[in-house]
Amino acid sequence: MIKESLNDALRDLIDQYDNDIEKTVYDVIDESERLAEEYGDTALAEAVAKIRFEQKQELMMWGIRGDLDSAEENFLEAVRDMAARKSPEILLPEKKKS
């Protein structure tokens, strides 16, 4: 059985974001957070934590009028970089059949 790597999952996520007008950066953040937990990837978890922190800071300072474009682009660039990395690939553990 072929297991999907985190790299593949991130490539699929970025492809969906780039090609689906209904997929927002917030969807990418949420899905990245889920993938970081599922695959146990600390680099992805740190990228998610950073954007979440910046969102909270922006909300506290400006309410919903703030500008997160730069932070969001930095996050998306980090996810794209992680999707493109060659090694090590983190594989999803095989699920046991019940």
C-alpha positions as CSV (number, residue, x, y, z in Angstrom):
1,M,0.0,0.0,0.0
2,I,1.4,3.4,-1.0
3,K,1.3,6.0,1.8
4,E,0.7,9.7,1.0
5,S,3.6,11.9,2.2
6,L,3.1,15.2,3.8
7,N,4.8,16.8,0.8
8,D,2.1,15.3,-1.4
9,A,-0.7,16.5,0.9
10,L,0.7,20.0,1.0
11,R,1.1,20.1,-2.8
12,D,-2.5,19.1,-3.2
13,L,-3.6,21.7,-0.6
14,I,-1.7,24.5,-2.4
15,D,-3.0,23.3,-5.8
16,Q,-6.6,23.5,-4.4
17,Y,-5.9,27.0,-3.1
18,D,-4.4,28.2,-6.3
19,N,-7.2,26.8,-8.5
20,D,-10.4,26.9,-6.3
21,I,-11.9,30.3,-5.8
22,E,-13.8,29.0,-2.8
23,K,-10.6,27.9,-0.9
24,T,-9.3,30.8,1.2
25,V,-6.0,31.3,2.9
26,Y,-7.8,30.6,6.2
27,D,-8.8,27.2,4.8
28,V,-5.1,26.6,4.0
29,I,-4.2,27.6,7.5
30,D,-6.8,25.3,9.1
31,E,-5.9,22.3,6.8
32,S,-2.1,22.9,7.4
33,E,-2.8,22.8,11.2
34,R,-4.6,19.5,10.8
35,L,-1.8,18.1,8.6
36,A,0.9,19.2,11.0
37,E,-0.8,17.4,13.8
38,E,-1.6,14.3,11.7
39,Y,2.0,14.0,10.4
40,G,3.7,15.3,13.5
41,D,5.6,17.9,11.5
42,T,7.1,20.6,13.8
43,A,8.1,23.0,11.0
44,L,4.6,23.1,9.6
45,A,3.2,23.5,13.2
46,E,5.5,26.4,13.8
47,A,4.4,28.1,10.6
48,V,0.8,27.7,11.6
49,A,1.5,29.0,15.2
50,K,3.3,32.0,13.7
51,I,0.3,33.0,11.4
52,R,-2.1,32.4,14.3
53,F,-0.1,34.7,16.5
54,E,0.0,37.4,13.9
55,Q,-3.7,37.1,13.4
56,K,-4.3,37.5,17.1
57,Q,-1.9,40.5,17.3
58,E,-3.6,42.1,14.3
59,L,-7.1,41.6,15.8
60,M,-6.0,43.1,19.2
61,M,-4.5,46.1,17.5
62,W,-6.9,46.8,14.7
63,G,-10.0,44.7,15.0
64,I,-11.1,43.4,11.7
65,R,-9.6,46.4,9.8
66,G,-6.0,45.2,9.9
67,D,-3.9,44.1,7.0
68,L,-2.5,40.6,7.1
69,D,-1.6,40.3,3.5
70,S,2.1,40.2,4.1
71,A,1.8,37.6,6.9
72,E,-0.5,35.5,4.8
73,E,1.9,35.6,1.8
74,N,4.8,34.6,4.1
75,F,2.7,31.7,5.4
76,L,1.7,30.5,1.9
77,E,5.4,30.8,0.8
78,A,6.4,28.6,3.8
79,V,3.8,26.0,2.9
80,R,4.9,26.0,-0.8
81,D,8.5,25.6,0.3
82,M,7.6,22.6,2.5
83,A,5.5,21.1,-0.3
84,A,8.5,21.3,-2.6
85,R,11.1,19.9,-0.2
86,K,12.7,16.7,-1.4
87,S,13.6,15.0,1.8
88,P,12.9,13.9,4.3
89,E,9.4,13.0,3.3
90,I,7.2,12.4,6.3
91,L,4.8,9.6,5.6
92,L,1.4,9.1,7.1
93,P,1.4,6.0,9.3
94,E,-0.5,3.1,7.9
95,K,-3.8,2.6,9.5
96,K,-4.6,-0.8,11.1
97,K,-7.4,-2.7,9.6
98,S,-10.2,-3.6,12.0
